[in-house]
Amino acid sequence: MNDTGQQAPRRGTIQRMDNIAIVVDDLAAAKAFFIELGLELEGEATVEGAAVDRLVRLEGVRSDIAMMRTPDGHGRLELTRYHTPPSREGNPHAPTNTLGAHRIMFAVDDIDDVLDRLRPHGAELVGEVVRYENSYRLCYLRGPAGIVVALAEPTG
C-alpha cells in the first residue's frame, strides 16, 4: 500500500498508451487528412539502421514517420511510410469484423461538419451516421490507406 491507502502499481505495468502506429502509402495525404480532422503535427523523422531493423524484424528499413497529436495532448498517432522494404498490400476495404482489424475513435462536436471537411480528403462512410440511444451520433468512415476512423458526437 502507498501513502494514500491504495495498492502500489506492480513493477512493469504500463504507465499510459503512448501512440498507435499505422502504415500508409501516401504520408502527405494521411497527414492532411488527420490535420483536417483536428490533430496537430508534433514532428517528423526518417528512421533507419540496424536498431530499427532488429526492432521490426525487417532488413534495410528506411521509413518516414509523422507523429500526430490530439488537441488535448493525450493521444498520439504515428503515421509511417516505408521506403524500404516496400510495404505489402493489404485490403483497404476489409470488413470491419476482419480479425486484427483496427479503428480509431475520436470525439467530435459536429459529425456533419467533420464529414464535410474530410470528404475532399477521400473519406467515405462505411455505413451510416446513426443515433445510439440518447447519448451519441456515431459513424465509421474510411480514410487514407483504408484506415477506419469512428466519430462520436455526444447528444445528451
CORNORLIN-V848646 format. One record per residue. RES is the residue in three letters. PSI is psi in whole degrees, 0 to 359 (NA if undefined). D_FIRST is the distance of its C-alpha to the first C-alpha in whole Angstrom. Layout:
# CORNORLIN-V848646
res-><RES:RES>
psi-><PSI:PSI>
d_first-><D_FIRST:D_FIRST>
This chain:
# CORNORLIN-V848646
res-><MET:ASN:ASP:THR:GLY:GLN:GLN:ALA:PRO:ARG:ARG:GLY:THR:ILE:GLN:ARG:MET:ASP:ASN:ILE:ALA:ILE:VAL:VAL:ASP:ASP:LEU:ALA:ALA:ALA:LYS:ALA:PHE:PHE:ILE:GLU:LEU:GLY:LEU:GLU:LEU:GLU:GLY:GLU:ALA:THR:VAL:GLU:GLY:ALA:ALA:VAL:ASP:ARG:LEU:VAL:ARG:LEU:GLU:GLY:VAL:ARG:SER:ASP:ILE:ALA:MET:MET:ARG:THR:PRO:ASP:GLY:HIS:GLY:ARG:LEU:GLU:LEU:THR:ARG:TYR:HIS:THR:PRO:PRO:SER:ARG:GLU:GLY:ASN:PRO:HIS:ALA:PRO:THR:ASN:THR:LEU:GLY:ALA:HIS:ARG:ILE:MET:PHE:ALA:VAL:ASP:ASP:ILE:ASP:ASP:VAL:LEU:ASP:ARG:LEU:ARG:PRO:HIS:GLY:ALA:GLU:LEU:VAL:GLY:GLU:VAL:VAL:ARG:TYR:GLU:ASN:SER:TYR:ARG:LEU:CYS:TYR:LEU:ARG:GLY:PRO:ALA:GLY:ILE:VAL:VAL:ALA:LEU:ALA:GLU:PRO:THR:GLY>
psi-><145:188:336:3:4:153:132:143:146:150:137:3:158:152:325:167:122:307:168:134:138:132:131:160:340:94:320:316:319:318:314:319:309:332:318:326:333:0:156:141:117:324:165:151:159:132:141:172:174:320:319:316:313:322:313:0:46:160:139:34:133:116:152:138:149:123:121:145:139:155:331:353:1:334:143:145:123:120:129:130:113:129:314:143:159:147:148:146:139:185:101:355:24:142:153:347:16:135:134:358:154:160:155:132:137:139:133:161:328:98:315:318:315:316:317:322:330:336:318:345:14:3:135:134:140:313:242:163:124:155:125:110:223:24:329:152:133:152:157:140:159:136:204:144:19:11:128:123:131:143:138:119:114:139:350:NA>
d_first-><0:4:7:8:6:5:4:5:9:11:14:17:16:18:18:21:24:27:30:33:36:39:42:45:49:50:47:49:50:46:45:47:46:43:44:46:43:41:39:39:40:38:40:42:42:44:42:44:44:43:39:40:42:39:36:38:40:44:47:48:45:46:45:45:41:41:37:37:35:34:35:32:31:28:30:32:35:37:40:42:45:46:50:49:49:50:48:49:50:48:49:48:49:47:46:43:42:43:40:38:39:37:37:36:35:36:36:39:41:44:45:49:49:46:48:52:50:49:52:54:51:52:49:50:49:48:49:49:47:46:44:41:41:41:38:39:42:41:43:43:45:46:46:47:47:47:43:42:41:39:40:38:40:38:41:39>
